[in-house]
Amino acid sequence: MISRGKAEKRQARGKRLSAALRENLKRRKAQARGRAESVAREDAWPPMPAQPPPPDFRRNRGSE
């Protein structure tokens, strides 16, 4: 049988773990919301212009 002191310790530990899990879930949800907002802001920006192709430094370019 579990003594009174052990039962109280287990109950206190369970409460601490429950509180920690709730806080962790809140933090992860806030992070997900922040990522979603930053993606939405990036989509709102105008697209960057296309960059020109890199220079061709080959000696014998052929008939391209």
mmCIF file as Biopython writes it, N, C-alpha, C and O atoms, coordinates in Angstrom:
data_model
#
loop_
_atom_site.group_PDB
_atom_site.id
_atom_site.type_symbol
_atom_site.label_atom_id
_atom_site.label_alt_id
_atom_site.label_comp_id
_atom_site.label_asym_id
_atom_site.label_entity_id
_atom_site.label_seq_id
_atom_site.pdbx_PDB_ins_code
_atom_site.Cartn_x
_atom_site.Cartn_y
_atom_site.Cartn_z
_atom_site.occupancy
_atom_site.B_iso_or_equiv
_atom_site.auth_seq_id
_atom_site.auth_asym_id
_atom_site.pdbx_PDB_model_num
ATOM 1   N N  . MET A ? 1  ? 0.840  -1.182 0.000   1.0 0.0 1  A 1 
ATOM 2   C CA . MET A ? 1  ? 0.000  0.000  0.000   1.0 0.0 1  A 1 
ATOM 3   C C  . MET A ? 1  ? 0.890  1.252  0.000   1.0 0.0 1  A 1 
ATOM 4   O O  . MET A ? 1  ? 1.965  1.256  0.600   1.0 0.0 1  A 1 
ATOM 5   N N  . ILE A ? 2  ? 0.438  2.291  -0.666  1.0 0.0 2  A 1 
ATOM 6   C CA . ILE A ? 2  ? 1.201  3.532  -0.759  1.0 0.0 2  A 1 
ATOM 7   C C  . ILE A ? 2  ? 0.945  4.362  0.498   1.0 0.0 2  A 1 
ATOM 8   O O  . ILE A ? 2  ? -0.201 4.580  0.891   1.0 0.0 2  A 1 
ATOM 9   N N  . SER A ? 3  ? 2.023  4.817  1.115   1.0 0.0 3  A 1 
ATOM 10  C CA . SER A ? 3  ? 1.847  5.628  2.317   1.0 0.0 3  A 1 
ATOM 11  C C  . SER A ? 3  ? 1.329  7.015  1.947   1.0 0.0 3  A 1 
ATOM 12  O O  . SER A ? 3  ? 1.385  7.430  0.790   1.0 0.0 3  A 1 
ATOM 13  N N  . ARG A ? 4  ? 0.837  7.702  2.933   1.0 0.0 4  A 1 
ATOM 14  C CA . ARG A ? 4  ? 0.231  9.021  2.722   1.0 0.0 4  A 1 
ATOM 15  C C  . ARG A ? 4  ? 1.235  10.005 2.110   1.0 0.0 4  A 1 
ATOM 16  O O  . ARG A ? 4  ? 0.870  10.779 1.224   1.0 0.0 4  A 1 
ATOM 17  N N  . GLY A ? 5  ? 2.453  9.988  2.555   1.0 0.0 5  A 1 
ATOM 18  C CA . GLY A ? 5  ? 3.463  10.909 2.040   1.0 0.0 5  A 1 
ATOM 19  C C  . GLY A ? 5  ? 3.778  10.650 0.580   1.0 0.0 5  A 1 
ATOM 20  O O  . GLY A ? 5  ? 3.945  11.587 -0.200  1.0 0.0 5  A 1 
ATOM 21  N N  . LYS A ? 6  ? 3.861  9.377  0.207   1.0 0.0 6  A 1 
ATOM 22  C CA . LYS A ? 6  ? 4.147  9.049  -1.188  1.0 0.0 6  A 1 
ATOM 23  C C  . LYS A ? 6  ? 2.993  9.453  -2.101  1.0 0.0 6  A 1 
ATOM 24  O O  . LYS A ? 6  ? 3.208  9.955  -3.205  1.0 0.0 6  A 1 
ATOM 25  N N  . ALA A ? 7  ? 1.790  9.234  -1.638  1.0 0.0 7  A 1 
ATOM 26  C CA . ALA A ? 7  ? 0.624  9.586  -2.444  1.0 0.0 7  A 1 
ATOM 27  C C  . ALA A ? 7  ? 0.577  11.089 -2.694  1.0 0.0 7  A 1 
ATOM 28  O O  . ALA A ? 7  ? 0.265  11.537 -3.798  1.0 0.0 7  A 1 
ATOM 29  N N  . GLU A ? 8  ? 0.888  11.853 -1.669  1.0 0.0 8  A 1 
ATOM 30  C CA . GLU A ? 8  ? 0.885  13.317 -1.824  1.0 0.0 8  A 1 
ATOM 31  C C  . GLU A ? 8  ? 1.988  13.762 -2.781  1.0 0.0 8  A 1 
ATOM 32  O O  . GLU A ? 8  ? 1.792  14.673 -3.586  1.0 0.0 8  A 1 
ATOM 33  N N  . LYS A ? 9  ? 3.157  13.107 -2.685  1.0 0.0 9  A 1 
ATOM 34  C CA . LYS A ? 9  ? 4.258  13.452 -3.581  1.0 0.0 9  A 1 
ATOM 35  C C  . LYS A ? 9  ? 3.889  13.131 -5.029  1.0 0.0 9  A 1 
ATOM 36  O O  . LYS A ? 9  ? 4.156  13.920 -5.936  1.0 0.0 9  A 1 
ATOM 37  N N  . ARG A ? 10 ? 3.272  11.964 -5.237  1.0 0.0 10 A 1 
ATOM 38  C CA . ARG A ? 10 ? 2.877  11.591 -6.595  1.0 0.0 10 A 1 
ATOM 39  C C  . ARG A ? 10 ? 1.828  12.545 -7.146  1.0 0.0 10 A 1 
ATOM 40  O O  . ARG A ? 10 ? 1.866  12.920 -8.318  1.0 0.0 10 A 1 
ATOM 41  N N  . GLN A ? 11 ? 0.895  12.930 -6.290  1.0 0.0 11 A 1 
ATOM 42  C CA . GLN A ? 11 ? -0.149 13.860 -6.730  1.0 0.0 11 A 1 
ATOM 43  C C  . GLN A ? 11 ? 0.463  15.223 -7.067  1.0 0.0 11 A 1 
ATOM 44  O O  . GLN A ? 11 ? 0.087  15.840 -8.064  1.0 0.0 11 A 1 
ATOM 45  N N  . ALA A ? 12 ? 1.392  15.689 -6.249  1.0 0.0 12 A 1 
ATOM 46  C CA . ALA A ? 12 ? 2.054  16.973 -6.506  1.0 0.0 12 A 1 
ATOM 47  C C  . ALA A ? 12 ? 2.853  16.899 -7.803  1.0 0.0 12 A 1 
ATOM 48  O O  . ALA A ? 12 ? 2.856  17.840 -8.597  1.0 0.0 12 A 1 
ATOM 49  N N  . ARG A ? 13 ? 3.532  15.766 -8.008  1.0 0.0 13 A 1 
ATOM 50  C CA . ARG A ? 13 ? 4.303  15.596 -9.238  1.0 0.0 13 A 1 
ATOM 51  C C  . ARG A ? 13 ? 3.374  15.600 -10.446 1.0 0.0 13 A 1 
ATOM 52  O O  . ARG A ? 13 ? 3.679  16.225 -11.462 1.0 0.0 13 A 1 
ATOM 53  N N  . GLY A ? 14 ? 2.256  14.915 -10.344 1.0 0.0 14 A 1 
ATOM 54  C CA . GLY A ? 14 ? 1.284  14.887 -11.437 1.0 0.0 14 A 1 
ATOM 55  C C  . GLY A ? 14 ? 0.771  16.279 -11.772 1.0 0.0 14 A 1 
ATOM 56  O O  . GLY A ? 14 ? 0.606  16.626 -12.941 1.0 0.0 14 A 1 
ATOM 57  N N  . LYS A ? 15 ? 0.518  17.072 -10.734 1.0 0.0 15 A 1 
ATOM 58  C CA . LYS A ? 15 ? 0.046  18.444 -10.964 1.0 0.0 15 A 1 
ATOM 59  C C  . LYS A ? 15 ? 1.130  19.283 -11.651 1.0 0.0 15 A 1 
ATOM 60  O O  . LYS A ? 15 ? 0.840  20.054 -12.565 1.0 0.0 15 A 1 
ATOM 61  N N  . ARG A ? 16 ? 2.385  19.124 -11.199 1.0 0.0 16 A 1 
ATOM 62  C CA . ARG A ? 16 ? 3.488  19.870 -11.829 1.0 0.0 16 A 1 
ATOM 63  C C  . ARG A ? 16 ? 3.635  19.483 -13.296 1.0 0.0 16 A 1 
ATOM 64  O O  . ARG A ? 16 ? 3.813  20.345 -14.157 1.0 0.0 16 A 1 
ATOM 65  N N  . LEU A ? 17 ? 3.559  18.178 -13.578 1.0 0.0 17 A 1 
ATOM 66  C CA . LEU A ? 17 ? 3.700  17.727 -14.963 1.0 0.0 17 A 1 
ATOM 67  C C  . LEU A ? 17 ? 2.542  18.230 -15.824 1.0 0.0 17 A 1 
ATOM 68  O O  . LEU A ? 17 ? 2.747  18.633 -16.969 1.0 0.0 17 A 1 
ATOM 69  N N  . SER A ? 18 ? 1.335  18.206 -15.278 1.0 0.0 18 A 1 
ATOM 70  C CA . SER A ? 18 ? 0.179  18.702 -16.026 1.0 0.0 18 A 1 
ATOM 71  C C  . SER A ? 18 ? 0.345  20.188 -16.354 1.0 0.0 18 A 1 
ATOM 72  O O  . SER A ? 18 ? 0.076  20.625 -17.472 1.0 0.0 18 A 1 
ATOM 73  N N  . ALA A ? 19 ? 0.791  20.948 -15.359 1.0 0.0 19 A 1 
ATOM 74  C CA . ALA A ? 19 ? 0.990  22.385 -15.586 1.0 0.0 19 A 1 
ATOM 75  C C  . ALA A ? 19 ? 2.088  22.617 -16.624 1.0 0.0 19 A 1 
ATOM 76  O O  . ALA A ? 19 ? 1.961  23.490 -17.482 1.0 0.0 19 A 1 
ATOM 77  N N  . ALA A ? 20 ? 3.154  21.840 -16.545 1.0 0.0 20 A 1 
ATOM 78  C CA . ALA A ? 20 ? 4.254  21.990 -17.504 1.0 0.0 20 A 1 
ATOM 79  C C  . ALA A ? 20 ? 3.782  21.643 -18.919 1.0 0.0 20 A 1 
ATOM 80  O O  . ALA A ? 20 ? 4.145  22.321 -19.881 1.0 0.0 20 A 1 
ATOM 81  N N  . LEU A ? 21 ? 2.978  20.595 -19.043 1.0 0.0 21 A 1 
ATOM 82  C CA . LEU A ? 21 ? 2.464  20.222 -20.365 1.0 0.0 21 A 1 
ATOM 83  C C  . LEU A ? 21 ? 1.545  21.301 -20.930 1.0 0.0 21 A 1 
ATOM 84  O O  . LEU A ? 21 ? 1.598  21.598 -22.124 1.0 0.0 21 A 1 
ATOM 85  N N  . ARG A ? 22 ? 0.708  21.884 -20.082 1.0 0.0 22 A 1 
ATOM 86  C CA . ARG A ? 22 ? -0.172 22.966 -20.555 1.0 0.0 22 A 1 
ATOM 87  C C  . ARG A ? 22 ? 0.639  24.155 -21.040 1.0 0.0 22 A 1 
ATOM 88  O O  . ARG A ? 22 ? 0.348  24.718 -22.095 1.0 0.0 22 A 1 
ATOM 89  N N  . GLU A ? 23 ? 1.663  24.542 -20.271 1.0 0.0 23 A 1 
ATOM 90  C CA . GLU A ? 23 ? 2.511  25.665 -20.671 1.0 0.0 23 A 1 
ATOM 91  C C  . GLU A ? 23 ? 3.249  25.358 -21.969 1.0 0.0 23 A 1 
ATOM 92  O O  . GLU A ? 23 ? 3.380  26.226 -22.832 1.0 0.0 23 A 1 
ATOM 93  N N  . ASN A ? 24 ? 3.727  24.139 -22.107 1.0 0.0 24 A 1 
ATOM 94  C CA . ASN A ? 24 ? 4.433  23.729 -23.320 1.0 0.0 24 A 1 
ATOM 95  C C  . ASN A ? 24 ? 3.504  23.814 -24.526 1.0 0.0 24 A 1 
ATOM 96  O O  . ASN A ? 24 ? 3.898  24.291 -25.591 1.0 0.0 24 A 1 
ATOM 97  N N  . LEU A ? 25 ? 2.277  23.351 -24.354 1.0 0.0 25 A 1 
ATOM 98  C CA . LEU A ? 25 ? 1.310  23.416 -25.448 1.0 0.0 25 A 1 
ATOM 99  C C  . LEU A ? 25 ? 1.014  24.861 -25.831 1.0 0.0 25 A 1 
ATOM 100 O O  . LEU A ? 25 ? 0.938  25.184 -27.017 1.0 0.0 25 A 1 
ATOM 101 N N  . LYS A ? 26 ? 0.846  25.729 -24.844 1.0 0.0 26 A 1 
ATOM 102 C CA . LYS A ? 26 ? 0.603  27.151 -25.131 1.0 0.0 26 A 1 
ATOM 103 C C  . LYS A ? 26 ? 1.781  27.757 -25.900 1.0 0.0 26 A 1 
ATOM 104 O O  . LYS A ? 26 ? 1.587  28.513 -26.852 1.0 0.0 26 A 1 
ATOM 105 N N  . ARG A ? 27 ? 3.011  27.415 -25.472 1.0 0.0 27 A 1 
ATOM 106 C CA . ARG A ? 27 ? 4.200  27.949 -26.136 1.0 0.0 27 A 1 
ATOM 107 C C  . ARG A ? 27 ? 4.290  27.463 -27.573 1.0 0.0 27 A 1 
ATOM 108 O O  . ARG A ? 27 ? 4.600  28.245 -28.472 1.0 0.0 27 A 1 
ATOM 109 N N  . ARG A ? 28 ? 4.020  26.174 -27.803 1.0 0.0 28 A 1 
ATOM 110 C CA . ARG A ? 28 ? 4.088  25.630 -29.158 1.0 0.0 28 A 1 
ATOM 111 C C  . ARG A ? 28 ? 3.015  26.236 -30.054 1.0 0.0 28 A 1 
ATOM 112 O O  . ARG A ? 28 ? 3.266  26.491 -31.232 1.0 0.0 28 A 1 
ATOM 113 N N  . LYS A ? 29 ? 1.830  26.468 -29.513 1.0 0.0 29 A 1 
ATOM 114 C CA . LYS A ? 29 ? 0.771  27.102 -30.306 1.0 0.0 29 A 1 
ATOM 115 C C  . LYS A ? 29 ? 1.159  28.535 -30.674 1.0 0.0 29 A 1 
ATOM 116 O O  . LYS A ? 29 ? 0.921  28.977 -31.798 1.0 0.0 29 A 1 
ATOM 117 N N  . ALA A ? 30 ? 1.750  29.249 -29.737 1.0 0.0 30 A 1 
ATOM 118 C CA . ALA A ? 30 ? 2.182  30.621 -30.016 1.0 0.0 30 A 1 
ATOM 119 C C  . ALA A ? 30 ? 3.273  30.628 -31.089 1.0 0.0 30 A 1 
ATOM 120 O O  . ALA A ? 30 ? 3.271  31.491 -31.968 1.0 0.0 30 A 1 
ATOM 121 N N  . GLN A ? 31 ? 4.202  29.673 -31.022 1.0 0.0 31 A 1 
ATOM 122 C CA . GLN A ? 31 ? 5.245  29.588 -32.041 1.0 0.0 31 A 1 
ATOM 123 C C  . GLN A ? 31 ? 4.636  29.291 -33.410 1.0 0.0 31 A 1 
ATOM 124 O O  . GLN A ? 31 ? 5.044  29.877 -34.413 1.0 0.0 31 A 1 
ATOM 125 N N  . ALA A ? 32 ? 3.666  28.388 -33.453 1.0 0.0 32 A 1 
ATOM 126 C CA . ALA A ? 32 ? 3.032  28.036 -34.726 1.0 0.0 32 A 1 
ATOM 127 C C  . ALA A ? 32 ? 2.295  29.247 -35.299 1.0 0.0 32 A 1 
ATOM 128 O O  . ALA A ? 32 ? 2.342  29.495 -36.504 1.0 0.0 32 A 1 
ATOM 129 N N  . ARG A ? 33 ? 1.613  30.001 -34.429 1.0 0.0 33 A 1 
ATOM 130 C CA . ARG A ? 33 ? 0.925  31.204 -34.900 1.0 0.0 33 A 1 
ATOM 131 C C  . ARG A ? 33 ? 1.926  32.210 -35.451 1.0 0.0 33 A 1 
ATOM 132 O O  . ARG A ? 33 ? 1.678  32.833 -36.484 1.0 0.0 33 A 1 
ATOM 133 N N  . GLY A ? 34 ? 3.048  32.370 -34.773 1.0 0.0 34 A 1 
ATOM 134 C CA . GLY A ? 34 ? 4.080  33.299 -35.236 1.0 0.0 34 A 1 
ATOM 135 C C  . GLY A ? 34 ? 4.645  32.889 -36.583 1.0 0.0 34 A 1 
ATOM 136 O O  . GLY A ? 34 ? 4.863  33.735 -37.450 1.0 0.0 34 A 1 
ATOM 137 N N  . ARG A ? 35 ? 4.885  31.589 -36.768 1.0 0.0 35 A 1 
ATOM 138 C CA . ARG A ? 35 ? 5.390  31.117 -38.060 1.0 0.0 35 A 1 
ATOM 139 C C  . ARG A ? 35 ? 4.355  31.340 -39.152 1.0 0.0 35 A 1 
ATOM 140 O O  . ARG A ? 35 ? 4.709  31.730 -40.265 1.0 0.0 35 A 1 
ATOM 141 N N  . ALA A ? 36 ? 3.088  31.101 -38.856 1.0 0.0 36 A 1 
ATOM 142 C CA . ALA A ? 36 ? 2.037  31.285 -39.857 1.0 0.0 36 A 1 
ATOM 143 C C  . ALA A ? 36 ? 1.934  32.761 -40.247 1.0 0.0 36 A 1 
ATOM 144 O O  . ALA A ? 36 ? 1.736  33.086 -41.417 1.0 0.0 36 A 1 
ATOM 145 N N  . GLU A ? 37 ? 2.068  33.648 -39.264 1.0 0.0 37 A 1 
ATOM 146 C CA . GLU A ? 37 ? 1.999  35.081 -39.564 1.0 0.0 37 A 1 
ATOM 147 C C  . GLU A ? 37 ? 3.189  35.519 -40.403 1.0 0.0 37 A 1 
ATOM 148 O O  . GLU A ? 37 ? 3.036  36.325 -41.321 1.0 0.0 37 A 1 
ATOM 149 N N  . SER A ? 38 ? 4.375  34.999 -40.098 1.0 0.0 38 A 1 
ATOM 150 C CA . SER A ? 38 ? 5.557  35.411 -40.866 1.0 0.0 38 A 1 
ATOM 151 C C  . SER A ? 38 ? 5.468  34.900 -42.298 1.0 0.0 38 A 1 
ATOM 152 O O  . SER A ? 38 ? 5.892  35.593 -43.223 1.0 0.0 38 A 1 
ATOM 153 N N  . VAL A ? 39 ? 4.924  33.703 -42.500 1.0 0.0 39 A 1 
ATOM 154 C CA . VAL A ? 39 ? 4.742  33.179 -43.854 1.0 0.0 39 A 1 
ATOM 155 C C  . VAL A ? 39 ? 3.729  34.036 -44.599 1.0 0.0 39 A 1 
ATOM 156 O O  . VAL A ? 39 ? 3.911  34.324 -45.782 1.0 0.0 39 A 1 
ATOM 157 N N  . ALA A ? 40 ? 2.671  34.442 -43.919 1.0 0.0 40 A 1 
ATOM 158 C CA . ALA A ? 40 ? 1.659  35.285 -44.560 1.0 0.0 40 A 1 
ATOM 159 C C  . ALA A ? 40 ? 2.265  36.638 -44.957 1.0 0.0 40 A 1 
ATOM 160 O O  . ALA A ? 40 ? 1.958  37.173 -46.022 1.0 0.0 40 A 1 
ATOM 161 N N  . ARG A ? 41 ? 3.128  37.184 -44.090 1.0 0.0 41 A 1 
ATOM 162 C CA . ARG A ? 41 ? 3.762  38.461 -44.414 1.0 0.0 41 A 1 
ATOM 163 C C  . ARG A ? 41 ? 4.715  38.307 -45.588 1.0 0.0 41 A 1 
ATOM 164 O O  . ARG A ? 41 ? 4.781  39.194 -46.438 1.0 0.0 41 A 1 
ATOM 165 N N  . GLU A ? 42 ? 5.450  37.213 -45.657 1.0 0.0 42 A 1 
ATOM 166 C CA . GLU A ? 42 ? 6.377  36.997 -46.766 1.0 0.0 42 A 1 
ATOM 167 C C  . GLU A ? 42 ? 5.623  36.847 -48.083 1.0 0.0 42 A 1 
ATOM 168 O O  . GLU A ? 42 ? 6.094  37.304 -49.125 1.0 0.0 42 A 1 
ATOM 169 N N  . ASP A ? 43 ? 4.453  36.206 -48.039 1.0 0.0 43 A 1 
ATOM 170 C CA . ASP A ? 43 ? 3.658  36.045 -49.247 1.0 0.0 43 A 1 
ATOM 171 C C  . ASP A ? 43 ? 3.121  37.387 -49.735 1.0 0.0 43 A 1 
ATOM 172 O O  . ASP A ? 43 ? 2.868  37.559 -50.928 1.0 0.0 43 A 1 
ATOM 173 N N  . ALA A ? 44 ? 2.949  38.330 -48.828 1.0 0.0 44 A 1 
ATOM 174 C CA . ALA A ? 44 ? 2.402  39.629 -49.197 1.0 0.0 44 A 1 
ATOM 175 C C  . ALA A ? 44 ? 3.438  40.517 -49.881 1.0 0.0 44 A 1 
ATOM 176 O O  . ALA A ? 44 ? 3.068  41.464 -50.575 1.0 0.0 44 A 1 
ATOM 177 N N  . TRP A ? 45 ? 4.713  40.234 -49.702 1.0 0.0 45 A 1 
ATOM 178 C CA . TRP A ? 45 ? 5.759  41.044 -50.306 1.0 0.0 45 A 1 
ATOM 179 C C  . TRP A ? 45 ? 5.753  40.841 -51.814 1.0 0.0 45 A 1 
ATOM 180 O O  . TRP A ? 45 ? 5.388  39.764 -52.285 1.0 0.0 45 A 1 
ATOM 181 N N  . PRO A ? 46 ? 6.150  41.855 -52.583 1.0 0.0 46 A 1 
ATOM 182 C CA . PRO A ? 46 ? 6.236  41.657 -54.032 1.0 0.0 46 A 1 
ATOM 183 C C  . PRO A ? 46 ? 7.365  40.674 -54.353 1.0 0.0 46 A 1 
ATOM 184 O O  . PRO A ? 46 ? 8.378  40.636 -53.655 1.0 0.0 46 A 1 
ATOM 185 N N  . PRO A ? 47 ? 7.189  39.899 -55.388 1.0 0.0 47 A 1 
ATOM 186 C CA . PRO A ? 47 ? 8.239  38.927 -55.719 1.0 0.0 47 A 1 
ATOM 187 C C  . PRO A ? 47 ? 9.511  39.637 -56.183 1.0 0.0 47 A 1 
ATOM 188 O O  . PRO A ? 47 ? 9.455  40.724 -56.758 1.0 0.0 47 A 1 
ATOM 189 N N  . MET A ? 48 ? 10.626 39.021 -55.930 1.0 0.0 48 A 1 
ATOM 190 C CA . MET A ? 48 ? 11.910 39.590 -56.347 1.0 0.0 48 A 1 
ATOM 191 C C  . MET A ? 48 ? 12.053 39.425 -57.855 1.0 0.0 48 A 1 
ATOM 192 O O  . MET A ? 48 ? 11.596 38.426 -58.410 1.0 0.0 48 A 1 
ATOM 193 N N  . PRO A ? 49 ? 12.682 40.391 -58.528 1.0 0.0 49 A 1 
ATOM 194 C CA . PRO A ? 49 ? 12.881 40.257 -59.975 1.0 0.0 49 A 1 
ATOM 195 C C  . PRO A ? 49 ? 13.816 39.093 -60.284 1.0 0.0 49 A 1 
ATOM 196 O O  . PRO A ? 49 ? 14.690 38.752 -59.485 1.0 0.0 49 A 1 
ATOM 197 N N  . ALA A ? 50 ? 13.625 38.501 -61.431 1.0 0.0 50 A 1 
ATOM 198 C CA . ALA A ? 50 ? 14.470 37.381 -61.844 1.0 0.0 50 A 1 
ATOM 199 C C  . ALA A ? 50 ? 15.888 37.881 -62.082 1.0 0.0 50 A 1 
ATOM 200 O O  . ALA A ? 50 ? 16.086 38.950 -62.659 1.0 0.0 50 A 1 
ATOM 201 N N  . GLN A ? 51 ? 16.852 37.124 -61.647 1.0 0.0 51 A 1 
ATOM 202 C CA . GLN A ? 51 ? 18.240 37.517 -61.828 1.0 0.0 51 A 1 
ATOM 203 C C  . GLN A ? 51 ? 18.722 37.057 -63.194 1.0 0.0 51 A 1 
ATOM 204 O O  . GLN A ? 51 ? 18.284 36.020 -63.693 1.0 0.0 51 A 1 
ATOM 205 N N  . PRO A ? 52 ? 19.622 37.823 -63.801 1.0 0.0 52 A 1 
ATOM 206 C CA . PRO A ? 52 ? 20.148 37.413 -65.113 1.0 0.0 52 A 1 
ATOM 207 C C  . PRO A ? 52 ? 20.965 36.128 -64.964 1.0 0.0 52 A 1 
ATOM 208 O O  . PRO A ? 52 ? 21.460 35.822 -63.878 1.0 0.0 52 A 1 
ATOM 209 N N  . PRO A ? 53 ? 21.102 35.387 -66.048 1.0 0.0 53 A 1 
ATOM 210 C CA . PRO A ? 53 ? 21.881 34.146 -65.963 1.0 0.0 53 A 1 
ATOM 211 C C  . PRO A ? 53 ? 23.344 34.468 -65.681 1.0 0.0 53 A 1 
ATOM 212 O O  . PRO A ? 53 ? 23.814 35.550 -66.030 1.0 0.0 53 A 1 
ATOM 213 N N  . PRO A ? 54 ? 24.061 33.556 -65.061 1.0 0.0 54 A 1 
ATOM 214 C CA . PRO A ? 54 ? 25.480 33.818 -64.759 1.0 0.0 54 A 1 
ATOM 215 C C  . PRO A ? 54 ? 26.292 33.883 -66.042 1.0 0.0 54 A 1 
ATOM 216 O O  . PRO A ? 54 ? 25.903 33.292 -67.049 1.0 0.0 54 A 1 
ATOM 217 N N  . PRO A ? 55 ? 27.408 34.589 -66.021 1.0 0.0 55 A 1 
ATOM 218 C CA . PRO A ? 55 ? 28.239 34.702 -67.226 1.0 0.0 55 A 1 
ATOM 219 C C  . PRO A ? 55 ? 28.808 33.337 -67.631 1.0 0.0 55 A 1 
ATOM 220 O O  . PRO A ? 55 ? 29.033 32.461 -66.795 1.0 0.0 55 A 1 
ATOM 221 N N  . ASP A ? 56 ? 29.030 33.190 -68.926 1.0 0.0 56 A 1 
ATOM 222 C CA . ASP A ? 56 ? 29.559 31.945 -69.475 1.0 0.0 56 A 1 
ATOM 223 C C  . ASP A ? 56 ? 31.048 32.130 -69.733 1.0 0.0 56 A 1 
ATOM 224 O O  . ASP A ? 56 ? 31.434 32.907 -70.606 1.0 0.0 56 A 1 
ATOM 225 N N  . PHE A ? 57 ? 31.887 31.423 -68.981 1.0 0.0 57 A 1 
ATOM 226 C CA . PHE A ? 57 ? 33.330 31.597 -69.079 1.0 0.0 57 A 1 
ATOM 227 C C  . PHE A ? 57 ? 34.019 30.484 -69.873 1.0 0.0 57 A 1 
ATOM 228 O O  . PHE A ? 57 ? 35.242 30.360 -69.815 1.0 0.0 57 A 1 
ATOM 229 N N  . ARG A ? 58 ? 33.270 29.688 -70.599 1.0 0.0 58 A 1 
ATOM 230 C CA . ARG A ? 58 ? 33.886 28.621 -71.365 1.0 0.0 58 A 1 
ATOM 231 C C  . ARG A ? 58 ? 34.702 29.207 -72.519 1.0 0.0 58 A 1 
ATOM 232 O O  . ARG A ? 58 ? 34.330 30.241 -73.075 1.0 0.0 58 A 1 
ATOM 233 N N  . ARG A ? 59 ? 35.804 28.560 -72.882 1.0 0.0 59 A 1 
ATOM 234 C CA . ARG A ? 59 ? 36.638 29.039 -73.992 1.0 0.0 59 A 1 
ATOM 235 C C  . ARG A ? 59 ? 35.974 28.782 -75.330 1.0 0.0 59 A 1 
ATOM 236 O O  . ARG A ? 59 ? 35.882 29.685 -76.161 1.0 0.0 59 A 1 
ATOM 237 N N  . ASN A ? 60 ? 35.516 27.579 -75.545 1.0 0.0 60 A 1 
ATOM 238 C CA . ASN A ? 60 ? 34.902 27.211 -76.812 1.0 0.0 60 A 1 
ATOM 239 C C  . ASN A ? 60 ? 33.400 27.060 -76.616 1.0 0.0 60 A 1 
ATOM 240 O O  . ASN A ? 60 ? 32.905 26.005 -76.219 1.0 0.0 60 A 1 
ATOM 241 N N  . ARG A ? 61 ? 32.710 28.118 -76.899 1.0 0.0 61 A 1 
ATOM 242 C CA . ARG A ? 61 ? 31.271 28.112 -76.647 1.0 0.0 61 A 1 
ATOM 243 C C  . ARG A ? 61 ? 30.514 27.343 -77.726 1.0 0.0 61 A 1 
ATOM 244 O O  . ARG A ? 61 ? 29.353 26.990 -77.514 1.0 0.0 61 A 1 
ATOM 245 N N  . GLY A ? 62 ? 31.100 27.086 -78.814 1.0 0.0 62 A 1 
ATOM 246 C CA . GLY A ? 62 ? 30.419 26.380 -79.877 1.0 0.0 62 A 1 
ATOM 247 C C  . GLY A ? 62 ? 29.424 27.297 -80.590 1.0 0.0 62 A 1 
ATOM 248 O O  . GLY A ? 62 ? 29.572 28.519 -80.584 1.0 0.0 62 A 1 
ATOM 249 N N  . SER A ? 63 ? 28.436 26.700 -81.189 1.0 0.0 63 A 1 
ATOM 250 C CA . SER A ? 63 ? 27.460 27.509 -81.943 1.0 0.0 63 A 1 
ATOM 251 C C  . SER A ? 63 ? 26.155 27.611 -81.162 1.0 0.0 63 A 1 
ATOM 252 O O  . SER A ? 63 ? 25.084 27.287 -81.674 1.0 0.0 63 A 1 
ATOM 253 N N  . GLU A ? 64 ? 26.258 28.051 -79.952 1.0 0.0 64 A 1 
ATOM 254 C CA . GLU A ? 64 ? 25.049 28.173 -79.117 1.0 0.0 64 A 1 
ATOM 255 C C  . GLU A ? 64 ? 24.364 29.479 -79.366 1.0 0.0 64 A 1 
ATOM 256 O O  . GLU A ? 64 ? 23.332 29.761 -78.756 1.0 0.0 64 A 1 
#
